Amino acid sequence: MKELSWDEFEQVELRVGTVTAVEEFPEARRPAWKLWIDFGEDIGKRKSSAQ
């Protein structure tokens, strides 16, 4: 993994959201969960997955 310089790190956009729902994801090759995440008014609600 490449290490970032401070200038590169300052360009990274980090967001925090609230997980509002979780379901098992049996169709995934490895055990996983479907996640619904609320990022607030700017981005809204998004769906993702996690292992």
Secondary structure, DSSP 8 states (H G I E B T S, - for coil): -----HHHHHT------EEEEEEE-TTSSSS-EEEEEE--TTT-EEEEEE-
